[in-house]
Amino acid sequence: MRKVFLLTLVTFAVSAFFSILLASPGHAQSAMQTYLASTGNDSNDCTNIATPCKTFTTTLLKTDWGGQINCLDHMSFTMSVWRSVTLNCEGSTLNAVYIQSGQPEVAIVIHDVTIGNSTVSSFPVEFDNFGSLILDRVHIGGGALGSSIKFAPTGPARLMISNSIINKGGNVSNGTGAGLLVQPQPGGTAQVALDNVRIEGNVFGVAIDGSSSTGGINATIRNSTIAGNKQDGIVATTSSGHAPIGVFVANTGSINNAFGIRSIGPNATVRVSNTEIVGNGTGLATLSGGALLSAGNNHVQANGSNGSFSGSIAAQ
């Protein structure tokens, strides 16, 4: 009985010690809901409206894995992210977002913000590791020397964009860069889904490039408008021995671009359904064995040269 009593007493003392340690002001604590404000202070705990932090980095460190950071006023800042988090900062401007997650289960969610401004020279949004990035109700632009979004994973990665605008991406002087550039690096694979996205006024609109990886790329573009881009509205390009690409385009308009849709390379396949390819310099084009297949009910007209699909697929 005495041994049991002593063991219980020791256990209680150890638990009490760690409780005091965790509650001490010098110990960093985290929470599922944290707060960020231009008037905040990084010595605060960030865990309620009355005690917000001032910088994104400090707030992220005080946010639980999978938690949410809330902006209390309209702010302008740059964020580098390496853990799962949701950013809820309606009305704020993010100068640039750099995703450097090193684990496949990392998921970053950003919504209701503007990303990029006149000071951003390369990539307003850059993703170069692996995990998932979800963008909803965002306006992204200003990658004057690069792309508005560069999605270049080095492992398995997912990108989902909805209800958003992407523009002003690419270097006009040398004709490179895009509104959205999907370009996995060695070891990288990409699953991409766009829904209700406007991609306008870039050098390339959506450029899907498999030439730097052998991993697969799968992309779906639905209910979107891709217009007024200097080069291609949508282009999928790869080379022999490199990443196979599958793109499905549905209920979308590729309008007033140099090329409406192009498929380039023996492992590139683009399938198109119920889509308008109108007013482009060239509507449809394939090169070097690329496949551009119609699933029916497409409208290809009023282009400088309409071009043609390389084949068709039966509706199922």
N, C-alpha and C positions, 0 to 999 in steps of 0.2 A: 504493500500500500504506500509506504514511504517513497519507493522508487517511482511509482506512478505519479505521486504528488509532485516530486521534484522535476520529473520530465514535463509535466503540465506547466509548472511554474517557469521552467526554462523556455518552453514554447511560447508562453504568453509574453515573456520578457523580450524575446527575439521579435515577435510580431509587433509589439509596442514600439520597439526601437525603429523598425523599418517604417512604421506608420508615421512616427515623428520625423524621420528622415525625408519621406516623400512629401510631407506637409511643410517642410522647412522652406523659407523664401529662396534659399540658394539652390534648390533642386528644381530642374526644369520639368514642368508638368505639361501634359497635352490634353486636348479635348476634341470632340467630334465637331463642335461649332466654334470657330474662332473669328476675330474681327480685326479689320485693318482700316486705318484712317489716316489722312494726311496730318491730322493733329494728334495722332497717337504717340506712344512712347514704347520703345522696344524693351524697356525694363518691366512693362506691364505683363500680365499673364495672357492677354489676348482673348480671354475666354468669355467676356461679356461686353455689351455695348459700352459700358462705362469705362472699360479698361482695354481699349484696342491697342494694337501695336502699330508702328509707323512704317516698317519695311516688310516687303513680301517674304524675304528669306527668313527673317525671324519668326514671322507668323506661321510659315510653313513648318518650321522646326517645332512649333508648339501646337501643331495640328495632328490629330491621330491619323494613322493610315486609313485612307478612305473617307476622311472627314471633309468638311466644307469651310472655305474661307469666304467671309462676307465683307464687302467694302461698304463703309458707312458714308462715304461721300465720293464724288467723282475724282478719280486719281489718275495719274500718269506714271507708269513704272515699267520696269523690265523684269521678267520672271524667268528663272531657271528652275526646272522641276525634275525631281528624281524619285518621287513617291506618289502613290495614288492620292488624288485630291480633286475636289470640285471647286472651281472658282466662280463665285456669284458676285459679280461686280458691275451691275447694270449701270451704263452710262460712263464707265471708265475707259481709259485708253491705255493699252499695253504697247509700249514702244516695240518690244520684241519678246517672243516666247521661244525658249530653248528647252527642248525635251531631251533629257539624258537618262531616261529610266534604264536600269540595268537588269530588270527582272520581267519576265513575260506577263506576270499577273498585274503589273502596274497599269492603272487606268487613270488618265487625266481627262477631266471634263471641264470645258470652258464655255460659258454662254453669256450672251447679252453684253458684249464688249466690242470696241474697235481695237484692232491690232495693226500696228504699223503707223508711221507718220513720216513727215518729210526728212527726218534725221536718219531713217533706217536705210542703209545702203545695200544690204544684201538680202536677208531672209527675215521678214517679220515673224514667220513661224518656221522653226527648223526642228526636225525630229531625226535623230541619227543613231538610235539604239534599238530597243524593242519594247513591246507593250502595246497599249491602246491609247489613242487620242480621239476624243469626241468633241466636236465643235458644233454649237447650235446657236443660231441667231447672233452670228458674229459678222463683222465687216472687216475684211483683211485686204490690205493693199500697201503699196509703197516700196516693194523690193526692187528698187531702180537698177541695181546691178546684179541681182540674182533672180529669185522667184518669190512670189508672195507666200507660197507654202512649199517648202522643200521637205519631202517625205522620203528619207533615205535610210531605212532601217538596216541594221547589221544582224538581225535575228527575226523571228516571227513577229509581225506587227499588224495592227489594224488601225485604219483611219475612217472615221464616220463624220460627215459634214451634212448639216441640214439647215434649211431656212436661213441661208447666209448669202453674202455677196463677197466675191473675190475679184479684185481689179488691180490695175497698175503694176503688174508683175513683169519682170524681164528688162533686159538692157536693149533699148530701142536702137542704140548706135551700132551694136554688133549682132542683133537679132537672136539673142539667146535668152533663156529663162522663160518662165510661164506663170500663169495664175496658180496652177497646181502642178508641181513636178513630182512624179512618183518614180523614184530611182533607187531601188534596193542596192545595197553594197554587198560584197562577198559575204555569204552566209545569210543574207536577208531575204525574207519573203514579205509580200504585202497583200492584204485584203482591204479593199477600198470601197466605200459606199457613199454616194452623193444623192441627196434627195432635196428637191426644191432649192437649188443653188443657182445663182446668177454669176457667171464667169465672163467678165466683160472688159474690153480695153487693155488686154495684156499683149505680150509678144506672142506666145503660144497660150491657148486656153488651158486645156488639160493635156499634159505631155506625160505619157507612160513609157518609161525607158527601161528595158531589161538587159541592156548591154553590159552592166557592171556586176551581174549576179547570175547564178544558175538556179536560184530558187524561183518558184512560181509567183505570178502576179495575177490577181483576180479583182476586177473592178466592175462596179455597177453604177450607172448614171441614170437617174430617173427624175422625171418631172422638173427638168432644169432648162435653163437658157444659157447658151454659150455663144456670145455674139461680139462682133466688132474687134476680134483679135487679129493682130498684124499677120500672123502665120496661120497655123492650123487651129481650128476650133477644138478638135479631138484628134490626137495622133497616138498610135501605139507602135513602138518600134523596138525591135530586138535583132539579134544576129544568131547565126548558127552556133549551137553549143551553149547559148546563154538562156536567160530566163524565158520560159513559155509565158505568154500573155493571153488572158481571156478577158474581153471587155463586152459588157452588155449595155446597150443604150436603149432606153424606152421612154416614150412620152416626153421627148426632149426636142428642143430646137437648136440646130447649129446654123447660125445666120450671120451673113455679112463678114465672114472671115476669108483669108486667102484660100484655105482649104476647109471644107466642111468637116469631113472625116477621112483620115488616112490610116492604112494598115501596112506596116513595113517590116519585112523579115519573115523567114519561114516558120517561126514559132509564134507569130502574132495573129490572133483571131478576134475580130470585132463583129458582134452580132447586133443588129439594129431592128427595132420594132416600133411602129406607130410614132415615127420621128420625122420632123421637118428639116430638110437640108436645102436651104433657100438663100439666094442672094450672095453666094460665095463666089470667089474667083473660079475655083473648081469644087464641085460638090463632093464627089467621091473619088478616091484614088487608092490603088494598091501598088506596092513596089517590092521587089526581091522576094516574092513568094508569100506575101502577106495575104490573109483571107479577110474579106469584108462581105458578110452574109446578111441577107434580108430575111427577117421573120414575118414580113408582110405589113401592109397598110402604112408604108412610108411615102413621103411626098418629097421628091427630088425635082426641083424646078427653079427656073429663073436664075440659074447660076451662069457664070461666064461659060463654063463647060460643065454639064451635069455629071459626067463620068458615069460609072455603073458599078453595081455590086458584082463581086466575083462569083457569087452563088447564092443559094437560098436555103433556108431551113424550114421544115414543116412545123406549123403550130401544133402544140400537143395539149 
